[in-house]
Amino acid sequence: MSRQIIATDKAPAAIGPYSQAVRAGNTVYFSGQIPLDPATGQMVEGDITLQTRRVFDNLKAVVAAAGGSMDKIVRVGIYVTNLGHFASVNEVMGEYFQAPYPARSTIEVSALPKLADVEVDAIMVLD
């Protein structure tokens, strides 16, 4: 099986030894996105809603670079530093996905890279 690295400047560059996404066969595995502005490399200021929207915008850019669309995502992993943000994150996620929704887990963690409040990774299957 071949492995294809996916990269775009429309999402933040990797801040470590990883790729934005990797395609293996018809499956694309997306690294976690945090609320970094791809133009400046700086964290987005503002509440969890603004941060989550930036995260999903970043994910959407890598999805497009992989030749897919958000409706091709089959699994989403959401990591938050405060489960009190669960409802706000759900509301924003609803702006990017329609039923039938992908499978998902939401996990509270003690910390995320660059002190982000939210991070999202995903898996997509292309036809």
N, C-alpha and C positions, 0 to 999 in steps of 0.2 A: 504494500500500500504506500502510495506517495504521500508526502507531507508538504503542504504549501503554507508559507508564512504570510499572514495578512498584515498589512501596515497602511496607515493613512495619516496624513498631516492634519486631517480634520478632527482628529481626536488626540489627546495628549500622548506624547512619546512615552515609551516605557521608562520607568524610573529605577529599573533594576534589570537583572539578567533574565528577561522574559520577552515574549512577543505579545503584541496587542491581541492576536488571535492566531490559531493554527487550524488549517483544514486538513483532515485526514479522511480520504474517501469523500462521502457526501455529508460528513459531520464537521461542524466548525465549533471549536472550543474557544470561548472568549475569556481573556484575563479580566480580573476585576477592574472596574472603572471607578475612580473617585472624582469628586467635584473640582477637577482641574480645568481651567480654561485653556484650550489647546493653543490659542493665539499668544497667551502670555506665560503659560506654565504656572500660573498662580492659582491658589485655591479661590473658589467663588465665595464671596462674602454674602452673608444673609442667612435666613432661616433654613430649616430642613427642607422646606418645599423648594426653594431656589437651588439648594445643593442637590437634591434628588433629581430635579429637572435637568441640571447640568450633567449628572451621571448618566441619565437615560439618553440625553443628546449625544454624549460621547459614545455610548454603546451603539446607538443608531448609526453613527458615522462609520464605526468599524463593521457593523452589519452590512452597510451599503458597500464598503470596500471589499467585503467577502462575496458580493454578488447576491445578497439576500435581502430580506425585509423582516421587520419585526414579527410579522405573523408566521414566520418560519422558525422562530425560537420555540424550543420545546421545554426548556428548563431555565429557571432564573434562580440565582442565589443572592439573597440580600443580607448584608451585614450592617448592623447599626450599633452605635455605642450607647443607645438609649431606646429600649423597646417602647417608651412613651411616645416615640415618633411613628409608631406602627401605622396609625390611621392616616397621617400625612403622607407617608411613603406610599401606602395603598392608593390614596387619591391620585398622586402623581403617576404611579404605575398605570392606573386606569386611563390616563391620557395617551399612553403609548401602546396599549394592547386592547384587543377586543376579544370577546368570547368566540371560540373556546380559548381560555387562557392557558399559558404554559404551566407546567408543574413548577412549584416554587418552595423554597425554604426561606425563612427569615430567622436570623440568629443574632442575638445580642453578643457583642464582643467587648473586651476591655479597651481596645485601642485599634486604630486603623492607620495606614501610612499617612504621613503629613498631617496627622491629627484630624483626619476627615471624620465626619459624623456618619457617613453612609458610603458603602461600596457595593457594587453589583457586578456579578459575573453571569455568564449564560452559556447555553449550548444551543446550536441551531442545526437543523437538518435541511439540506437543500434537495430538491427533486432531481 
